[in-house]
Amino acid sequence: MTGASWDILLIGGASGIGKSRVAAQLADEAKGFVVEFDDVVSAVEAMTTAEHHPAAHHFDDIPDTEQLTVEHVLNLQIATARALEPAVLGVVRNRLTVDVPALVEGDYLTPAAAAAAIREGRTAGRRVRAVFLHEEDPDRITANYASREPGSGVQRHRARVSAAYSRWLSQQARLHALPVVACRPWETLAARIGRTAFGAD
């Protein structure tokens, strides 16, 4: 795959499934760069307060999410992602002014925001593509966390939340007619994303 197939590529997906790694690979192939949406999320949280922007601060008073049910954490994560949709569009609008391929990846990219970004890109005559990675096996995600964060112990609860969020993102992506790409087999993931992004409109 080359950068000629897209101007902006959005890669969404749950935590711990390999988005950052494959994003770096794809950006290198396209001679572009990666925008990590998690950095934008941190900036939004830093410049707002729970009083004035409560939707961006759902987790502020929860020191340990493992004390909550998976469903409760999932609902908070979805609410946060939806609240951040304008920020996704802000990033995309800025990148539409620059003639360098950009890949935006992050947990909080929603299919609704991606679909809106694709429409804006089409209006601007630019190729905005989106794919959502999917991994619903919490054991696989637990192993990924252990490899990535060996000092954090076994994060089974976090992995179960991530698997549930992955299912929600995949369902939403299909509602918005956006492609969903299975993370495994990992060895072919970049190529499969490339073919999917090339074929998207």
Summary of the structure (lengths in Angstrom):
residues: 201
radius of gyration: 16.4
end to end distance: 16.3
largest distance: 47.7
contacts: 656
relative contact order: 0.23
helix: 59%
strand: 12%
